[in-house]
Amino acid sequence: MDITYKIARMGLHYFEEPCISGERGSGTVFFSGCNLRCAFCQNFEISHGGKGLEVSEEQLIFGMKKLADMGAHNINLVTPSNFTNQLVRTLKVVKSTLKVPIVWNSSGYETVANLKKLEGLVDIYLPDFKYSDDSLAWEYSHAKNYREVSRAAITEMRRQQPYDVFDEDGIMRRGTIVRHLVLPGATENTAGVMLDIAGIDKSMYVSVMGQYFPTPAVKEHPTLGRRLTAEEYDAAMQAFFDAGLSNGFSQELDSAIEDYVPSFDLDALSAFLFE
């Protein structure tokens, strides 16, 4: 049976965590769609709008190899969860020919059963953990039982990749990094997330992200319609330390600008794959 994917972007990306992007960039593959529908999504063109090109398995593999040949430190599969079953087959085909790690860059809202299919195929897990407050998860992302589902998923990711391994240049080769986007007006939610992560593994790397900005979809929302304050981000970092976590990454609040959102130029993607 032929396998097809819907892809919105392939290219080198320099704005991931330092151990993922390094100096040469992360070889990102942005899949269209998402298993969450966050009202505030900063990649709304692809998560909500479904922007993308249909590509075959062979074309995807070609693109992955091209990124590796360009010097990418890894192949970074972004919002891949809707394509898990297809990617299991594709990764089995391509993984032995790639000399760089495979990154699973997901919402974190996925089943343990699906993640088990990826064992041995994914080198680095890079999930989000957005909510400890299920009422916020429902209000902002229409996600049921978010906390329970994501906590179980990240526990499984950590089981598969229990050790964080870096090369001599500080680039991650294996491991797990959990991302948390700090939201305005949600200090207690963030504190709960940090405690949940610490409950899985206090040595886990956590990326405390301050890059939130209101997209047009939420600009009139009474809470999501504003940026983070310095006090809110400071509280998030304090929650990180209060939870007993010690490995992680922080951001400057001036990173909360649209300039860091990738361009989803389908003509450029077509040229990358077909010219």
N, C-alpha and C positions, 0 to 999 in steps of 0.2 A: 504494500500500500504506500502511495506517495505521501510524504510528509511536507506540509507547508507551514510557514510562519508568517506573522505580520510584524514587520520591523519598522521602527521610526527613525533610528539613527545607528550608525556604526562609525566609530572614530576614536582617536586618542583623547582622553579626558584628564585634565590636570587638577581638578578641584575635589578629588576624593581625599580621604585621610592620607597623611604623608606616606605611610607605609604601604598604601595601595597605589597612589599615583606616582610616587617617586619623582625622578627627573624626566623620565621618558614617557610618562603617562600610562593610564589604565586603558586597556582596549575594550571600550564599552560597546555593548550591544543592547539597545533599548527596544524592548518588546512592547507592542501596542496593547492597550487594555491593562487592567489591574483587578485583582480580586478584592480590593477595597475601593470605595468610591468617596474618598475624603473630600469634603466640601471645600477645603483650603488647598487642595493639591497644587503644587507649583509646576507640575508637568501635565496640567489639565488637558493640553492638546492631545496627548496620547492616552492618558488614563480615562478621561471622560469622552473625548472626541473620537478616539479610535484612529487617529491619524497614523498612516504607515503604508508600507508596500508589502505585497505578498511576495515571499521569496521561498524557493525550494530548500530542501535540506542541503543539497549540493552547493547552492549559492551561499547559504549560511556558513557552511564549513569553509568555503573559499574565503569569505570575509574574515572569519576567525584566524585563519592561517595568514592572511594578509596583514592583519593587525599585529600578530606575533612577529612577522617579518619586518614590520615597521619599528620594532623595538619595544612594544608594549610589555609592561612588567607582568601582566596577567590578562586573561579574558574575563571580562566583568559582565555577567548576564543580569541586566537590570529589569525588574518586574517580570521575571520569567515564570511565575507560578502557574499562570493559566496554560502554559505549554509544558508542564512537567513531564507528562507521559511521552510526548514527542522528544523532549530534550534528553530523556534517559537513553533513547536509542541513538540520538545524534552524538551525545557525549561518549558513548561506548565506541562509536566509529572514530571520533576525532581525537580523543584524549591521548592516546598513545603516540600520536604524531606531534602533539604540542609539547613544548619544553617549558611552558609557563603555567602557573596555577590557574584553575578555574574558580571564579568568584560567583557565589549565588547571592545576589543583591536584591532582597525581597522585602515585602511588607511585614514578614514575620507571622502573618495570619494565614497559616496553612496547616494541613493535617500531618500528624506524625507518620501516618501510613504513606503519604506521598514522599515525605522526606526520606524515609527508609529506602525508597527506590533509588535515591541519589547516593547512597553510601558507596564510597570508593571512587565516585565520579567528581565530587566537589572538594576542593582543597581549602577554600576559605568561605565561611558563611558570614554574610554582612546583612543581618536582618534589622528591620525597625522594631522597636517596642514602643508603641505610641501611647498606650493607655493602661493605667491601673484602675481607672474609673470607668466601669462598664456603661454608665449613663452617658458619659462623654463620647465613648466609642460608638454608641448608638446614635447620638445626636449629630456627631460630626462625620461619621463614616458608615452608618447603618450596618454596623458589625455586631452580631450577637455573640455573647460569651467571649468577648475579645480577650480579656485578661487570661482566662483559662486556656483558650486555644493557643495564644501566642506564648504563654509561659511553657506549655507543653512542647511547642515547636522549637523554642530556643533551647530547652533542655535536651531535645533530641539532636539538635545541631551541635551542641557542646559535647554530647556523648560521641558523636562521629569525629569531631575535631577537638579533643580535650586539651591539646597543647598548642601554644602559640609559638611558631617557629619563624625566625627572621634570618635573612642572609646577611652577609658582611656589610651591605649598604643600608641595612635597616628596612628592607622590603619584606613584607610578610610572604611567607611561602605556604604556611598552613595555619589554621586557627579560626577563631570566631571573634568578631567585633559587633557589638550591639549598638545600634544608633537610636537616639531618642531626640526627636524634634521638640524643643521646648515651645509650648503654646502660650499665648497671652491669657492671663487669668486662670492658669491651671497649675499653680504651684504645688498643691497637694497631689495632683495627678502625677507630676514629675517625681515627687518624693516617694510615692508608692511604686513607681516604675523602678527607681533605684533600689529599693528594698527587694523587689521581686528579682531583679538581676543578681543582687548579692545573694539571694536565697538559692540561686542556681549555682553560682560560682563567683566568689569574691575576687578571684584573680582575673576574671574576664575583662577584656578591654571594652570600654564604653565610650562612644562618641556623643558628647553632650552638644547638640546642635543648636546654635542661636540664629540660624539663617532664615527664620520665619519672616515672611512678609505677606500682607494681604493681597490676594489675587482679585481681579475684578468680580469674581463670583461671590466674594464675601466682604467686599469693601463697605457694605452697609450693615454688616452683622455687628451687633452691639459689643461683642468681645473679639471676634476674629478679625474685625475691621481695623485693628490697630497693630502696630509693631510691638515687639517685646520692649520692656523697660530694662535698664541696666540692673535694677533691683531684682527683677524676676529672674534674669539670667544668673545673677550672683546667688540667688536662693537655690537655683537648680544645681549649681556647682557645690554649694554647701550640702545639699541633699546627697550628692555623689559621695562626698567624704563622710557624711553622717551614716551612710549605709555601710561603711567599711570597705568601699571600693578604692582601688589605688592605681589601676592602669586605665589610661584613657586619653581622650583628646577633647580640647575645648576650641571654641571659635571666638573671634572678635565679632561684635555685633554689627560692624560695618560690612560683614559678609552678607547681610540680609538685603540683597539687591538682586534685581532680575538679571543682571549681567552674568551671574553664575549659573543661570538656568541654560541647559544646552539648547542649541538651535536644532529644530526638527525640520531640516531642509531636505525634502524628498528628492529633489533634483541632485543634490550632493550625494545622497545615499545611492541613488541610481548610478551616478558616475563612479562611485566607489566600488560598486558590485559588478557593473556591466561594461565599464570602459577600460 
